[in-house]
Amino acid sequence: MVNKQIVHEFKDTNNIEGAAENESPMMNCIARVAEVSNHQALLIEFSGVENTAERYIEITAHLNNVPPLKVGDQVLVTATEQDYIVTGRLRTEEESPLDGLTYSDGKLNLLAGKAIKIQTGDAVIELTATGKIKIDGKNIYSLSEGRHRLQGSTIELN
């Protein structure tokens, strides 16, 4: 259950309109992840709250698009009348915006700043921004109906 006192204190200290007792406590706020399990926040911490019981709040749900979380991440949290829901993670200064997925001219483009990694089980394909392509698997099959060409300054087989 959401502690309405925390919601109202948060609204009051951050000059948010609608802090009256009779208004809905649903609002967004920023908090720090204090405890995680399986990359999901279990507990968040509100800075500036002195009372430990009110400073740490349990999280009951995450939106589907929230990336894996770790302790210390800053998250956007929505407080509803029933509980707190993590709706997003704020980027750190070291992170670049997600380049993401685009579709144009019949092509699906996946862009990333440092690398793209596709993995399932022991099979991995990784492309890096430096031009390195790594294919790792127990068995690798390469089939061609036409010419099959390998090109490089040096090609090593076994």
C-alpha positions, 0 to 999 in steps of 0.5 A, spaced: 500 500 500 502 506 498 504 511 504 500 517 502 504 521 507 510 520 502 507 522 496 504 528 499 511 530 502 514 529 495 509 533 492 510 539 497 517 539 497 518 539 490 512 544 489 508 539 485 500 541 485 495 537 487 498 535 494 491 536 497 489 530 501 482 529 497 486 528 491 489 522 487 496 520 490 498 517 483 504 521 481 511 520 478 518 521 482 525 519 481 528 514 486 534 510 487 534 502 486 536 499 493 535 492 492 534 487 486 533 480 484 533 477 477 535 484 475 528 487 477 528 492 483 525 490 489 526 496 494 527 503 492 530 509 496 527 516 496 532 521 497 531 527 502 526 522 507 529 522 514 524 516 516 527 509 514 520 506 514 518 511 509 525 512 505 525 505 503 519 502 499 517 496 496 516 495 488 510 491 486 511 491 478 515 494 472 513 496 465 515 491 460 520 496 457 524 497 463 531 494 462 535 490 467 536 494 473 542 494 478 543 497 485 544 504 485 540 505 478 536 511 478 529 510 476 522 513 474 517 510 479 509 511 478 505 511 485 498 509 484 493 508 490 495 501 491 503 500 490 509 503 486 511 501 479 518 502 476 516 505 469 523 507 467 531 507 468 534 514 467 541 513 463 547 515 466 552 520 464 557 514 461 551 512 457 549 514 450 541 514 448 539 508 445 540 508 437 535 502 437 531 499 431 529 503 425 525 500 418 527 504 412 527 502 404 525 495 406 531 494 411 530 493 418 536 497 421 539 495 428 544 501 431 548 501 437 554 505 439 559 500 442 556 493 440 551 488 438 550 482 441 545 476 439 546 470 444 542 464 445 545 458 449 552 457 447 551 461 440 553 468 440 554 473 434 557 479 436 559 486 432 563 491 435 564 499 433 571 497 431 569 493 425 570 486 429 565 480 428 565 474 432 561 468 431 562 463 436 558 456 437 559 449 437 557 448 430 557 453 425 554 452 418 555 457 412 551 455 406 551 458 399 547 456 392 552 460 388 559 463 390 562 462 397 567 467 398 572 468 404 576 475 403 581 478 408 589 479 409 590 472 412 585 467 412 587 461 417 583 454 417 584 450 423 
